[in-house]
Amino acid sequence: MKSGITFFVASGDAGAGNINRGGTCGTYAPQALSSCPYVTTVGGTFATHLGTEVLSVASRSQGNNIVSGGGFSKIFTEENNFKFSYQTKAVEEWMAKPGASKSVNTYKLQNGGVGAAYPDVSALSANIFTMDGTIAQSTGGNFFTSAQSIGGTSAATPMFAGMISLCATQLPANVAGFGQINHILYKNKDVFFDIKGDNNSYGSCGPRSDPISCYEGCKMLKLGSLGCESGSPGYGCHIQNATRPFYGFEATEGWDPASGLGTLGTTDPNDKTKGFLGLCNALLKANGVTNGWDSKKSNCDKKAKKKDKKSKAKKKDKKSKATKGRQ
């Protein structure tokens, strides 16, 4: 692996059981790439205003959004000589909380331990406004754009990666990039907006159906009878049950296998200890940049200033011409 490269992977859009995506109710279905300890895995959240982010769970109130994936690997384990000590403390703290006892414990290994856990972090995974542009040569090079709202952890992941890439622009010229960042993320958990409440035991069949529940002892029905497309593989439960252990994980205080450490959302973008600024400063400091993020060095800031200078010059020129015209 080339030095300086950071890999990001989506946690999946069908909860801990990968319901209606090849998984079935009554089992956990950890994703192979998502649970790899050498990538940074991004889960999904839903929000309508600053400071209101919650776990993405495909409820009707969320517009039947996706269900954030998460869980524990059965492949990437210490017994198989994989290393992920950077998250050991966070995982142990989650397992000691009452919320962890709500999960059916078949996610554990035979020795009672667990494999590599995911996601590491989360980002907004619903109502993401995008602009797609293409240049049509046959029409004289006209630029056409189409606007659309997208969602899913496959949208959340590049957004989080983009923020890390923006931060990396302030690394010294002799540093290729941040490389593996997970150990820095877990050492700086306080910079994240903590996602608390609900769990990722659900599945989704789309906007015309209710979320599929998946808990211990539920009466399972074929997904087709729950509103999924005809012939959808697997089974699920239609009615929720808040008292039975479920096949998923609750979003609790601190790290959890539903939302990870949380998001970079913050109600105060100028707080240098939270959100993007907090994490970026920690990443830069770990790579020898002690002064942290400097907005004056960002390309966006330079372009804005250059544009502002041109605008001021034009206004000055117009004013000068107008004065000469009156003389």
N, C-alpha and C positions, 0 to 999 in steps of 0.2 A: 504494500500500500504506500502510495506517495505521501511524503510528509506534508502536513498542513491541511489535508482534506478532511472535512466533516461530512458524515453521511446522515441523512434524515429519512425516516420512514414513517408512513401513516399507521396508526394503530388499528385501523379497520372501522367499518361503519355498521357492524351488525352485533355489537356487544360482545360479552365474554364467551358466548356460545356460537358466534358467527351464524346466528339464526337467519334462515332463508338465503344464506350465501354458501351453502354446503354443510353447515352445522345443523344440529338438531337439539331440541330441548332435552335437558337431563344430562348434558355433558358440557365440559369446557372445551373450547377449541382455540388454544393459543396459536397465534400466527407466527410462522417460522421466522420471517425477516423482521417482523415487528419486535419479537422477543430476543433478537440478537443483542448481546451486551455491548457490541462495538459500534452501534448506531444510536442516534438520538431519536426516540420514537415520540410522535406527537398525537395526542388524543383530541377530542372535540368538545366544544362548549357552545352554549346558546346565550344570547343577550340582546336586549333592545336598547339599553342605556348604559352609560359608564357605571362601573361598580355593581352591575347586576348579573354578571356571568354565572351561569349554572351548568351542570353537566348536561350534555346532549343525550336525550333519552327517547326521542321519537314520539313524544306526547302530542296530543292535539293542540295544546297551548303553544307548542313550539312549531306548529305547522307540519307535524309528522316528520320532523327532522331525523337525522341518522342517530344511531346509538353508538356512543364512543366505545371502541374496543379496548381491551386490557386484560391482563392476567399474568400467568407464570408459565415459563417454558418447561417442557419435559425433555428437551434436547440440550439446551444450554444450561448445564448443571456443573457444579463443582466436581462431582464424580466423573464427569466427562472432561475435566481439566479446563473448564472455562472460568475466567476471572471476572467478577463483577462486585468486588468488595466495596466499591464506591457507593453502592446502594444498600448494603447490608443493614446499616443502622436504621435507615428510613423504613425498610421492609419490616424489620423486627418491631419497630414502634407501631406500625400499622397493625400487625398481627396481635399486638397486646391490647388493642382497643376493642371496646364492645362491638363496634361496627363490623369487625372482622368475623365475629362469631355468627353473623347472620348469613354467611356464605357456606354452602355445602362444601365440606373440606376435601373433596376429591381432587382439588387442584394441587394438593400436597404430594410430595414424593413418598416412596415407601419408607424412607428413613424419618419421615416427619418434617423434613425440610422443604425448601422450594427452590425452583430453578430461577433463572434470570427473570426479573419482573419488568413489566411495561404497562402504560406509557411512562416516559420520563417527565414530560411536560404536556401542556395542552394549548390550544389556540382556538379562536372563533371558527366554527364549522358550519355556520348557517348565514344566509342572506349576505353573501360576499359579492359585492358589485364589481364586475369586471368589464373591460372593454377589449374586444378582439378586433385587430386591424389587419387588413390585407391591401396590397397594392395591385390593382388590376391593370396590367400593361396594355391590354386591348382597348382600354378607355383613356389612353393618354397618361397613364400613371396616376389616375385619381386614387385617393386614399379612402377606403370604405371601412366603417367601423360598425360593430354590433354590440349592444349592451345587454348583459344578462346577469342574473343573480344565481350564484352557484353555492354549493355546500359540500360537506363531507370532510373527513380527515385528510383526504387527498387534496383538498383546497387549503385546509389549515396548515398542513406540513410545509408547503413552499412559502407560505406567508411567514411562518416562524423562521424558516431557513433564510428568507430574505432579510429579516432583521439581524440575524447573526452575520450575514454577508455584509450588510451595511456597516456593522461595528468593525468588521475585519478590515475595512478600507483604511482604518487608522493605525494598523500595525506598521512597524518599521519595514522599510523596503526589503530587508534581508529575511523577513519572516513570511513564509508562503501562505500561512493561514493558521487557524486555531487548532486544527486537527481534532482529536477526540476531546469533547468538552463535558462529558457526563460527570466526571469527577468534580469539575468546577460548579456545575449546576447543583449537585447535591450538597456541596459545601456552602452554597449561598441560597438556601431555600427561602429565606425571608424576603427576597426581592420579588417573589411571585405572588400573584393574587390567588389566594387559596379557594378552591372549589369545594363546597361542602353540601351534602344532601343528595338523596336519590342514589340509584345504582345502575349498573350496566348489564342487568340480567335480562333485559328486554330484546326483542327483535322487531323488525319493521317490514311490513309488506307494502308500504307506500302510503300516499296521502288519503286513500279511500278506505283505509282499515285502521282499527285501533292497534296500539302496540301489542305485541305478543309477550305474554308473561312467561316466566320459566322458573318454577320453584319446586321444591321437594314434594313429591306426592301429588302433583297436580294431575288433573284429568287431561291427558294429552289428546289433541285432535290433529288431523291432517292440516297442514298449512293452507291447502286449497280451501278448506271450509272456514278458515279464519280471515278470508279476504285476499289471500295471496293468489298469484297467478295459478291457473289450473296446471296441475302436475308439479307444483313446487315440492321439492324433496323435504323430508323431515316433519317434525311435529312441534306443537307449541300449545300453550294454554291461554284461554281467552280472558279469564277472570283473574284479577290480581289478588294476592293474599299477603297481607302485611305481617302475618305471624309466623309463616313457615320459612325455613332457610331457603335461599334462592341460589341459582346457578349464575352468579355474578358477584360484583364487588361494590361496596358502598363508598361513596366519596366522603371521606372524613377529613378532619383537621390534619394538615400536613400532607405528606405523600400518601397516595393510595393507588391501587391498580385499576382505577377508573379514569382519573384525571391527572395522574402523576403529581408533580410538585405544584401544578397550577398553571396559570397563564401570565403573560407579561402585561395584562391589563392593569391600569392604575387610574385612580381618580385625580391624580396630580402628576401630569407628564413632566413637570419640572423637578420632581423629587429625585435626587441623584442616588437614592438608596433603594428605589423601587422600580419595577417595570423594566423597560428597555434600558434606561440609563443605569439602573442598578446592576443589571446583568452585564451590560457592555463594559462598565467600569471594572467589574470583577474579572471578566475575560481578558481585558487589556492589561490589567495589573498582573495577572498570572503570566502574561507574556512580556513583562518588562516595561509596559507603558504606564508609569506611575501617575501621570496627570489625568488619566481617564479620557472619556469622550470629550472632544473639542468640536463644537458645532461649526466653528469657523473653518475647520479643515474638511468638512463634508462637501462632496461634489454638488449636492443639492443647494447648499448655502452659497457656494461660489457662483453657480448659475443664476441664482436669484439676485445676488448682488450685481452680477454683470448685466442682467436684464434691467435692474433698477437704474444702473448707471446710464444705460442706453436711453431709457425712458426719460431720465432727468435731462440728458443732453438734448434730446429732441424737443422737450418742453422749453429749454433754454434757447434753442435755435429758433423756435417759433416765436417766442417772446421778443427775441432780438430783431427778427424780420418785421414783426408787427410794429415795433418801436420805430424802425427805419421808415416804414411806410407812412407813419404819421408825421414824420419830419418834413 
